Amino acid sequence: MYKIPIAKPFFGNEEIENLTTCVQSTWVSSAGKFIDEFEKNFAHYCGTKYAISTSNGTTALHLAVMALGIGPGDEVLVPSLTFVSCANVIVYVGAKPVFVDIDRASWTIDPDEIEKHISRRSKAILAVHLYGYPAEMDKIKKIAKRHNLFLIEDAAEAHGAEYEGKKVGGLGDIGCFSFYGNKIITTGEGGMVTLNNRKIFDKIVLQKNHGTTGKKRYWHSVVGYNYRMTNMQAALGVAQLRQIDRFLERRKEIDMLYRKLLLGIAGIILPPANTKKRKGVCWQFSMRIENKTFGMSRNQLITFLKRKSIETRPFFISLHKLPMYKMKNNFPHSDVISQEGISLPTSMHLSNKEIIYIVHSIKEAQRPKKT
Ligand SMILES: *Cc1c(COP(=O)(O)O)cnc(C)c1O
């Protein structure tokens, strides 16, 4: 529909070859060599002992929350600006999401705000590496330790991002990934849980597999789920993971070109910059439009670019604004960034010429021609 879509998966020959091999082998369900290979390679990539494939990113998060024994009466601290499933999975287990404002500069959960929301019921912190930018994990880890809380990472948007030289997904107790079609690597639908703890590993494998270890036929020890990935998805995943360095390299070029061309335009606030500690990845190049200075609101800019067949995306709506999580509390940074944030096209198919055209169009929007 759009000439320049916001996202578009990139597939090479290996994806087709692996899929063909998979179909010809007839191993199309959730057992097969690609599953084992994808899990092994993904754990290696993240620097964790284990990786467990799942049917999607939301089921990965649900399994993580379940395996940590979080349930009714418990609270989990989550940023107020993130994808809705972060809060939903907490509700799935009967616990309560407690929202914490984000930091205006990094767009991720504000470590200085976390402690204000900790109570006797707090069980875990869910840190989200939003739009590819790692949360302030050193501070968050200290808080988690001080208050005896579990630390879960949502790295759905940040494949390959690093904090203090370590890959995300291996920084807390459990890491969760999504391989939805617009993520950095994709399996169509799909997800992964990364971790180092054997006991938690066993729990997650049990829960995702109908509550059975498979040792004794039809012996189910808990009420489990079917949250398995298929061998076909993993066939894609194996091929995608092999290209991740190249994907990230090109995305870095895209990020740098956008930043260079957008720098200095009044009313545009560029995304968080990397620091010594935080090495973000460019999932979807995202920035803020300051209505007054830019002369047009974020939503107006989306409509303007749509007419030029450029697809963009507004930021998530703060979770405390959604009907099921509605509350009076104020999360000022979250609200401002949610209202001003816009993501621009970012994919392996995007050319430098198109980036120049997109930025040109944004500049045109800023000073609309008088008629
Ligand atoms: C995509 C995403 C998810 C959910 O992943 P699905 O695979 O779509 O279930 C969770 N958290 C964040 C931050 C995401 O961007």
The ligand as a Gaussian input file, in Angstrom:
#p B3LYP/6-31G(d) Opt

LIG

0 1
 C        6.618000      -6.993000      19.811000
 C        6.701000      -6.772000      21.261000
 C        6.198000      -7.698000      22.190000
 C        5.294000      -8.859000      21.840000
 O        5.708000      -9.682000      20.900000
 P        4.680000     -10.601000      20.069000
 O        5.611000     -11.550000      19.408000
 O        3.988000      -9.693000      19.111000
 O        3.773000     -11.254000      21.016000
 C        6.439000      -7.485000      23.528000
 N        7.107000      -6.406000      23.956000
 C        7.559000      -5.462000      23.103000
 C        8.296000      -4.301000      23.664000
 C        7.364000      -5.615000      21.738000
 O        7.787000      -4.670000      20.908000

